[in-house]
Amino acid sequence: MNKFRRILALSMAGCMSATALAGCTTDTGSGTSSTAPVVGESSVDTSSVKSIFFLNFKPEIADKYEAIAKQYKEEKGIEVQVKTAASGEYEKTLTSEMAKSEPPTIFQINGPVGYSNWKDYCADLKATKLYDMLSDKSLAVKDGEGIYGVPYAVEGYGIIYNNAVMTKYFGLDGAKAKSMDEINSFAKLKEVVEDMTAKKADLGIDGVFASTSLKSGDDWRWQTHLMNLPLFYEFNTGSGDPITNCLNSDLEFKYADNYKNIFDLYTDNSCTDKTLLGGKTVDESMAEFATGKCAMVQNGNWAWGQISGVDGNTVKEEDIKFLPIYTGVDGEDKQGLCVGTENYFSINSKVDAATQQASIDFLVWLFSSDYGKKAVTSDLGFIAPFTSFGENEKPTDPLAKEVLSWMEKEGYTSVKWTFAGIPSEEWKNGFGANLLQYAQGQKEWNDVVTEAKDSWKTEREAMAE
């Protein structure tokens, strides 16, 4: 447990130190100031509150939150209105909902960049029970003495693989490896993947990798998550924290060739021709993996619900494993998964104090009650960083177990979620669009790299204004 918390602390320490922003206003819009609720559910009278409003970030678990809301209504008599933003549309949806007469009372920010956009709507949570339950206080989004975002899940991502397919491959004549233990570098991964492509008929797959989803709004696995690898290696200089360095620096894209290594491997050995990837979605990609059409797919532990929920799913739970994303950097044989969080709950400071407290009460219940904790681990699949969870209350799904397993491996270093320092969604969207053009043969890789660096500088300067 100590190692787990130490990695979590490393995961976000620089992110928090980078937040040198102005204090969050608590103006309610009526000329009065809302004071932050204090620790304990009874500190503010919430008897008049009939409903609260939660704007959800993750479409893949929307139905789980609906079931949780129903249970809360039965237990506490308060309705939790759950609205879920479409994939890649959370900021747009949040902007729209905040402008309405009944805005979200619980919303999510993705770290210091998200906080800088929404600081005028973030209540100070320092004196709340929710923050008090946090196992490592350094994980929170801080501004001065205030706490404006409380993390609710640590997550990990990498290359998910179907061990049944891999075992079948290892048994073929001429296989380039005999076990997954041999695949600990990009060179070996490439050798194995290309050999599997040549033998895909024998393996009964359409491609080694699921389709690279480059449809606008579904390209976050590449313009954000895959981009994390070159960002981490460029900004993890040994001086300062990588997220802090990322936030405060221009992008040289020193590891652009490493990004190209793995991106080309995905698109050259997938279920779909690279010229057709502009129409592919994450759901389609995950369905390909779930139905056994491929052996591997890049995604995170949150994808278990997508895999297990697909009609015609053929992948057994015990065969779902994780492999780090190898790109060809020195020392990657000791690289773990990409681990961190961009999931922080914030409470709307513009609503009245009673509604703020009722919203906090719901979150406290979710992460401390028997029903809530079971739902968090079994249904939502979160690795929750709260002291209320005992050793026997950790996630039960195979991908969350894999994240914990990789985090606990001696001698391996998790890759911090450095993408928290990407200057804007605009940069991500532009990079994703250029990746599609590159995959379709409409743009040279050098041009993708140049535009990524130029856009980064432009967006950083705009953010600083």
C-alpha positions as CSV (number, residue, x, y, z in Angstrom):
1,M,0.0,0.0,0.0
2,N,2.9,2.4,0.8
3,K,4.3,1.8,-2.6
4,F,0.9,2.4,-4.2
5,R,0.6,5.7,-2.5
6,R,4.1,6.7,-3.3
7,I,3.5,6.2,-7.0
8,L,0.3,8.2,-6.8
9,A,2.1,11.0,-5.1
10,L,4.8,11.0,-7.8
11,S,2.1,10.9,-10.4
12,M,0.6,14.2,-9.5
13,A,3.1,16.1,-7.3
14,G,4.4,18.3,-10.1
15,C,1.0,18.9,-11.5
16,M,-0.1,20.4,-8.2
17,S,3.0,22.5,-7.8
18,A,2.5,24.0,-11.2
19,T,-0.8,25.5,-10.1
20,A,0.0,29.1,-9.4
21,L,-3.3,30.6,-10.1
22,A,-5.6,33.2,-8.6
23,G,-8.0,32.1,-5.8
24,C,-11.4,30.7,-6.7
25,T,-14.3,33.0,-6.3
26,T,-17.3,31.8,-4.3
27,D,-19.7,34.5,-5.5
28,T,-23.1,32.9,-5.8
29,G,-24.4,35.4,-8.3
30,S,-26.8,36.9,-5.8
31,G,-24.3,39.2,-4.2
32,T,-23.5,36.9,-1.3
33,S,-20.5,34.6,-0.8
34,S,-21.0,30.9,-0.3
35,T,-18.8,29.6,2.5
36,A,-17.1,26.2,2.0
37,P,-18.9,23.4,3.9
38,V,-17.0,22.0,6.8
39,V,-16.1,18.4,7.6
40,G,-19.1,16.2,8.4
41,E,-22.5,15.7,6.7
42,S,-24.5,17.6,9.3
43,S,-22.6,20.9,9.3
44,V,-25.0,22.5,6.8
45,D,-28.7,21.9,6.9
46,T,-29.6,20.0,3.6
47,S,-33.2,19.2,4.4
48,S,-34.5,21.5,1.8
49,V,-32.4,20.0,-1.0
50,K,-34.4,17.6,-3.2
51,S,-32.0,17.0,-6.0
52,I,-28.4,17.5,-7.1
53,F,-26.9,17.5,-10.6
54,F,-23.9,15.4,-11.7
55,L,-22.3,16.0,-15.1
56,N,-20.4,12.8,-16.0
57,F,-17.2,12.7,-18.0
58,K,-17.2,9.0,-19.1
59,P,-19.9,7.7,-21.5
60,E,-18.7,4.1,-21.0
61,I,-20.0,4.0,-17.4
62,A,-23.0,6.2,-17.7
63,D,-25.4,3.4,-17.0
64,K,-23.5,2.5,-13.8
65,Y,-23.9,6.0,-12.5
66,E,-27.6,5.8,-13.3
67,A,-27.9,2.7,-11.1
68,I,-25.9,4.4,-8.3
69,A,-28.2,7.4,-8.5
70,K,-31.3,5.2,-8.1
71,Q,-29.8,3.5,-5.0
72,Y,-29.0,6.9,-3.5
73,K,-32.5,8.1,-4.0
74,E,-33.9,5.0,-2.3
75,E,-31.5,5.4,0.7
76,K,-31.3,9.2,1.2
77,G,-34.4,10.6,-0.6
78,I,-32.3,12.9,-2.8
79,E,-32.4,12.7,-6.6
80,V,-29.1,12.6,-8.4
81,Q,-29.6,13.9,-11.9
82,V,-26.9,12.3,-14.1
83,K,-26.1,13.8,-17.4
84,T,-23.3,12.3,-19.5
85,A,-21.3,14.3,-22.1
86,A,-20.6,12.7,-25.4
87,S,-17.1,11.4,-26.1
88,G,-14.7,14.3,-26.5
89,E,-17.4,16.8,-25.8
90,Y,-17.1,17.3,-22.0
91,E,-15.7,20.9,-22.0
92,K,-18.3,22.0,-24.6
93,T,-21.1,20.4,-22.6
94,L,-19.9,21.8,-19.3
95,T,-19.8,25.3,-20.8
96,S,-23.3,24.9,-22.1
97,E,-24.7,23.4,-18.8
98,M,-23.0,26.0,-16.6
99,A,-24.9,28.8,-18.4
100,K,-28.3,27.3,-17.6
101,S,-30.5,28.2,-14.6
102,E,-30.0,24.8,-13.1
103,P,-26.3,24.1,-13.6
104,P,-24.3,21.0,-12.5
105,T,-23.6,20.9,-8.8
106,I,-20.9,18.3,-9.2
107,F,-18.6,18.5,-12.2
108,Q,-15.1,17.3,-13.2
109,I,-11.9,19.0,-14.1
110,N,-8.8,17.3,-15.6
111,G,-6.2,18.9,-13.4
112,P,-4.5,22.4,-13.3
113,V,-5.4,23.2,-16.9
114,G,-9.1,22.4,-16.3
115,Y,-9.0,24.3,-13.0
116,S,-7.6,27.4,-14.7
117,N,-10.7,27.3,-17.0
118,W,-13.2,26.7,-14.2
119,K,-11.7,28.3,-11.1
120,D,-14.6,30.8,-10.8
121,Y,-17.0,27.8,-10.3
122,C,-14.9,25.7,-7.9
123,A,-15.8,25.7,-4.2
124,D,-13.0,25.3,-1.7
125,L,-13.2,21.7,-0.4
126,K,-10.4,21.9,2.1
127,A,-12.7,21.6,5.2
128,T,-14.9,18.8,3.7
129,K,-15.1,15.2,4.7
130,L,-14.4,14.2,1.0
131,Y,-11.0,15.8,1.1
132,D,-10.4,14.5,4.6
133,M,-10.9,11.0,3.3
134,L,-8.2,11.4,0.6
135,S,-5.4,9.0,1.3
136,D,-2.7,11.3,-0.1
137,K,-3.5,15.0,0.2
138,S,-0.8,15.9,-2.3
139,L,-3.1,14.5,-5.1
140,A,-5.6,17.3,-4.8
141,V,-5.8,20.3,-7.1
142,K,-4.6,23.2,-4.9
143,D,-4.5,26.9,-5.2
144,G,-2.9,28.7,-2.3
145,E,-4.4,27.3,0.9
146,G,-7.6,26.1,-0.9
147,I,-8.5,22.7,-2.4
148,Y,-10.6,22.9,-5.6
149,G,-10.4,19.4,-7.1
150,V,-10.4,16.0,-5.3
151,P,-9.2,13.0,-7.3
152,Y,-11.6,10.1,-7.3
153,A,-9.6,7.5,-9.4
154,V,-6.2,6.6,-10.4
155,E,-6.0,4.8,-13.7
156,G,-3.6,3.1,-16.0
157,Y,-3.3,2.4,-19.7
158,G,-1.1,0.5,-22.1
159,I,-1.6,-2.2,-24.7
160,I,-4.3,-4.6,-23.8
161,Y,-3.8,-8.1,-25.2
162,N,-5.7,-11.3,-25.4
163,N,-3.4,-13.9,-23.8
164,A,-5.3,-16.8,-25.5
165,V,-4.3,-15.4,-29.0
166,M,-0.7,-14.7,-27.8
167,T,-0.4,-18.3,-26.4
168,K,-1.6,-19.7,-29.7
169,Y,1.0,-17.6,-31.5
170,F,3.8,-18.7,-29.2
171,G,3.0,-22.3,-30.1
172,L,3.4,-21.7,-33.9
173,D,6.5,-22.8,-35.8
174,G,8.9,-20.0,-36.2
175,A,7.3,-17.7,-33.6
176,K,9.6,-14.8,-32.7
177,A,9.0,-15.2,-29.0
178,K,7.9,-18.0,-26.7
179,S,6.2,-15.9,-24.0
180,M,5.1,-12.3,-23.2
181,D,8.1,-12.0,-20.9
182,E,10.3,-11.7,-23.9
183,I,8.4,-8.7,-25.2
184,N,10.0,-5.8,-23.3
185,S,11.1,-3.4,-26.0
186,F,9.7,-1.9,-29.2
187,A,12.1,-3.9,-31.3
188,K,10.8,-7.2,-30.0
189,L,7.2,-6.0,-30.1
190,K,7.6,-5.0,-33.7
191,E,9.2,-8.3,-34.6
192,V,6.4,-10.3,-33.0
193,V,3.6,-8.1,-34.3
194,E,4.8,-8.3,-37.9
195,D,5.2,-12.0,-37.7
196,M,1.7,-12.3,-36.3
197,T,0.4,-10.3,-39.2
198,A,2.0,-12.8,-41.6
199,K,0.4,-15.6,-39.6
200,K,-3.0,-14.0,-38.9
201,A,-4.9,-16.6,-40.9
202,D,-3.4,-19.3,-38.6
203,L,-4.4,-17.2,-35.6
204,G,-7.9,-16.5,-36.7
205,I,-7.6,-12.8,-36.5
206,D,-8.2,-9.9,-38.9
207,G,-5.3,-7.9,-37.6
208,V,-2.9,-7.8,-34.7
209,F,-4.3,-4.5,-33.4
210,A,-7.8,-3.1,-33.3
211,S,-8.5,-0.2,-35.6
212,T,-6.9,3.1,-34.7
213,S,-10.0,5.2,-34.1
214,L,-9.2,8.5,-35.8
215,K,-12.7,9.9,-36.2
216,S,-12.9,13.4,-34.7
217,G,-13.9,13.0,-31.0
218,D,-12.7,9.4,-30.9
219,D,-9.0,10.2,-31.5
220,W,-8.1,10.9,-27.8
221,R,-6.2,7.6,-27.5
222,W,-3.6,9.0,-29.9
223,Q,-3.6,12.8,-29.6
224,T,-3.6,12.6,-25.8
225,H,-2.8,9.1,-24.4
226,L,-0.2,8.0,-26.9
227,M,1.3,11.5,-27.0
228,N,2.0,11.1,-23.3
229,L,5.0,8.9,-24.0
230,P,7.1,11.5,-26.0
231,L,6.0,14.2,-23.5
232,F,7.1,12.2,-20.5
233,Y,10.5,11.4,-22.0
234,E,11.1,14.9,-23.2
235,F,10.1,16.7,-20.0
236,N,11.3,14.1,-17.4
237,T,14.7,15.7,-17.4
238,G,15.7,15.0,-13.8
239,S,15.3,18.6,-12.9
240,G,11.8,19.5,-11.8
241,D,8.6,17.6,-12.4
242,P,7.7,16.5,-16.0
243,I,4.2,18.0,-15.8
244,T,5.5,21.3,-14.5
245,N,8.2,21.3,-17.2
246,C,5.5,20.5,-19.8
247,L,3.2,23.3,-18.7
248,N,6.1,25.8,-18.8
249,S,7.9,24.8,-21.9
250,D,7.7,24.8,-25.7
251,L,7.5,21.4,-27.4
252,E,10.7,20.3,-29.2
253,F,9.1,16.9,-29.9
254,K,12.4,15.2,-29.3
255,Y,10.8,11.8,-29.3
256,A,8.7,12.3,-32.5
257,D,10.4,9.3,-34.2
258,N,9.5,7.1,-31.2
259,Y,5.8,8.2,-31.5
260,K,5.9,7.4,-35.2
261,N,7.4,4.0,-34.4
262,I,4.4,2.8,-32.4
263,F,1.7,4.7,-34.4
264,D,2.9,3.1,-37.6
265,L,3.0,-0.3,-36.0
266,Y,-0.6,0.2,-35.0
267,T,-1.9,1.4,-38.4
268,D,0.2,-1.1,-40.5
269,N,-0.9,-4.1,-38.5
270,S,-4.6,-3.5,-37.7
271,C,-8.0,-4.8,-38.7
272,T,-8.7,-1.8,-40.9
273,D,-6.7,-0.3,-43.8
274,K,-5.1,3.0,-42.6
275,T,-6.9,5.0,-45.3
276,L,-10.3,4.2,-43.7
277,L,-9.4,5.0,-40.1
278,G,-11.2,8.4,-40.2
279,G,-14.5,6.7,-39.8
280,K,-13.5,4.4,-36.9
281,T,-14.7,5.0,-33.4
282,V,-13.4,3.8,-30.0
283,D,-16.5,1.6,-29.6
284,E,-15.8,-0.2,-32.9
285,S,-12.2,-0.7,-32.0
286,M,-13.1,-2.2,-28.6
287,A,-15.7,-4.4,-30.2
288,E,-13.1,-5.8,-32.6
289,F,-11.0,-6.8,-29.6
290,A,-13.9,-8.2,-27.6
291,T,-15.0,-10.4,-30.4
292,G,-11.6,-11.9,-31.1
293,K,-10.9,-10.1,-34.4
294,C,-7.5,-8.9,-33.1
295,A,-5.0,-9.6,-30.4
296,M,-4.2,-6.2,-29.0
297,V,-5.7,-2.7,-28.5
298,Q,-4.4,0.4,-26.8
299,N,-6.7,1.5,-24.0
300,G,-7.0,1.8,-20.2
301,N,-8.5,-0.1,-17.3
302,W,-11.8,1.7,-17.8
303,A,-12.2,-0.4,-21.0
304,W,-13.2,-3.5,-19.2
305,G,-16.9,-2.5,-19.2
306,Q,-16.7,-1.9,-23.0
307,I,-15.1,-5.4,-23.5
308,S,-17.4,-7.3,-21.2
309,G,-20.5,-5.6,-22.5
310,V,-20.1,-6.3,-26.2
311,D,-22.6,-8.7,-27.7
312,G,-20.7,-11.8,-28.9
313,N,-17.7,-11.2,-26.6
314,T,-15.3,-14.1,-26.9
315,V,-12.4,-12.9,-24.7
316,K,-12.3,-14.6,-21.4
317,E,-11.7,-12.5,-18.3
318,E,-8.6,-14.4,-17.3
319,D,-7.0,-13.8,-20.7
320,I,-7.1,-10.0,-20.6
321,K,-3.7,-8.6,-19.8
322,F,-1.7,-5.4,-20.1
323,L,1.6,-4.6,-21.9
324,P,3.5,-1.3,-21.6
325,I,3.5,0.9,-24.7
326,Y,7.0,0.5,-26.1
327,T,8.4,3.1,-28.5
328,G,12.1,2.4,-28.7
329,V,13.5,4.7,-25.9
330,D,16.5,3.6,-23.9
331,G,15.8,1.7,-20.8
332,E,12.2,0.9,-21.7
333,D,12.6,-2.7,-20.6
334,K,11.9,-1.4,-17.1
335,Q,9.0,0.8,-18.2
336,G,5.6,0.2,-16.7
337,L,2.1,1.3,-17.7
338,C,1.1,5.0,-18.0
339,V,-0.4,5.7,-14.6
340,G,-2.1,8.8,-13.2
341,T,-5.4,10.7,-13.1
342,E,-7.2,13.5,-14.8
343,N,-10.4,12.7,-12.8
344,Y,-11.2,15.3,-10.2
345,F,-14.5,16.2,-8.6
346,S,-15.3,19.8,-8.1
347,I,-18.3,21.4,-6.5
348,N,-20.1,24.3,-8.1
349,S,-19.5,27.4,-5.9
350,K,-22.3,29.2,-7.7
351,V,-25.0,27.1,-6.1
352,D,-26.2,27.6,-2.5
353,A,-24.4,26.2,0.5
354,A,-27.0,23.5,1.2
355,T,-26.8,22.2,-2.4
356,Q,-23.0,22.2,-2.2
357,Q,-23.2,20.2,1.0
358,A,-25.7,17.8,-0.4
359,S,-23.5,17.2,-3.4
360,I,-20.5,16.5,-1.1
361,D,-22.6,14.2,1.0
362,F,-23.4,12.1,-2.1
363,L,-19.7,11.8,-3.0
364,V,-18.8,10.9,0.6
365,W,-21.6,8.2,0.5
366,L,-20.3,6.9,-2.8
367,F,-16.7,6.4,-1.5
368,S,-17.5,5.3,2.1
369,S,-20.8,3.4,2.2
370,D,-20.8,-0.4,1.7
371,Y,-23.0,-0.1,-1.4
372,G,-21.0,2.8,-2.8
373,K,-17.6,1.2,-2.3
374,K,-18.8,-2.0,-4.0
375,A,-20.1,0.0,-6.9
376,V,-16.9,2.0,-7.2
377,T,-14.7,-1.1,-7.4
378,S,-17.0,-3.6,-9.2
379,D,-19.1,-1.5,-11.4
380,L,-17.2,1.7,-12.1
381,G,-13.9,-0.1,-11.9
382,F,-12.1,2.7,-10.1
383,I,-8.9,2.4,-8.2
384,A,-10.0,4.9,-5.6
385,P,-7.4,6.8,-3.5
386,F,-9.5,7.1,-0.3
387,T,-8.8,5.8,3.2
388,S,-12.3,4.3,3.4
389,F,-11.3,1.4,1.2
390,G,-9.8,-1.6,2.9
391,E,-7.4,-4.2,1.4
392,N,-10.4,-6.4,0.4
393,E,-12.2,-3.6,-1.3
394,K,-10.0,-3.1,-4.3
395,P,-11.2,-3.4,-7.9
396,T,-12.2,-6.8,-9.1
397,D,-12.1,-6.4,-12.9
398,P,-9.1,-7.8,-14.7
399,L,-7.7,-4.6,-16.1
400,A,-7.7,-2.8,-12.8
401,K,-6.0,-5.8,-11.3
402,E,-3.4,-5.6,-14.0
403,V,-2.7,-1.9,-13.3
404,L,-2.1,-2.7,-9.7
405,S,0.1,-5.6,-10.6
406,W,2.3,-3.4,-12.9
407,M,2.5,-0.7,-10.3
408,E,3.7,-3.2,-7.7
409,K,6.4,-4.7,-9.9
410,E,9.8,-4.1,-8.3
411,G,12.2,-2.3,-10.5
412,Y,9.6,-0.9,-12.9
413,T,8.7,2.8,-13.3
414,S,5.2,3.9,-14.2
415,V,5.0,6.6,-16.9
416,K,3.5,9.7,-15.4
417,W,0.4,11.2,-17.1
418,T,2.4,14.2,-18.4
419,F,-0.4,15.0,-20.9
420,A,-1.9,17.1,-18.1
421,G,0.5,19.8,-19.4
422,I,-0.8,19.9,-22.9
423,P,-1.8,23.6,-23.4
424,S,-5.3,23.2,-24.8
425,E,-8.0,21.0,-26.4
426,E,-7.4,22.9,-29.6
427,W,-3.8,21.6,-29.7
428,K,-5.1,18.0,-29.2
429,N,-7.7,18.4,-31.9
430,G,-5.3,19.8,-34.4
431,F,-2.8,17.1,-33.7
432,G,-5.4,14.4,-34.1
433,A,-6.6,15.8,-37.4
434,N,-3.0,15.8,-38.7
435,L,-2.5,12.2,-37.6
436,L,-5.5,11.2,-39.7
437,Q,-4.0,13.0,-42.7
438,Y,-0.7,11.3,-42.2
439,A,-2.3,7.9,-41.9
440,Q,-4.2,8.6,-45.1
441,G,-1.0,9.6,-46.9
442,Q,-2.1,13.2,-47.2
443,K,0.6,14.7,-45.0
444,E,4.2,14.0,-44.4
445,W,5.4,13.1,-40.9
446,N,7.8,16.0,-40.8
447,D,4.9,18.4,-41.4
448,V,2.9,16.8,-38.6
449,V,5.9,17.3,-36.2
450,T,6.4,20.9,-37.3
451,E,2.8,21.8,-37.0
452,A,2.6,20.2,-33.5
453,K,5.5,22.3,-32.3
454,D,4.2,25.5,-33.8
455,S,0.7,25.0,-32.5
456,W,2.0,24.2,-29.0
457,K,3.8,27.5,-28.9
458,T,0.7,29.4,-30.1
459,E,-1.6,27.7,-27.6
460,R,0.8,28.2,-24.7
461,E,1.1,31.9,-25.4
462,A,-2.7,32.2,-25.6
463,M,-3.1,30.3,-22.3
464,A,-0.7,32.7,-20.6
465,E,-2.6,35.8,-21.7
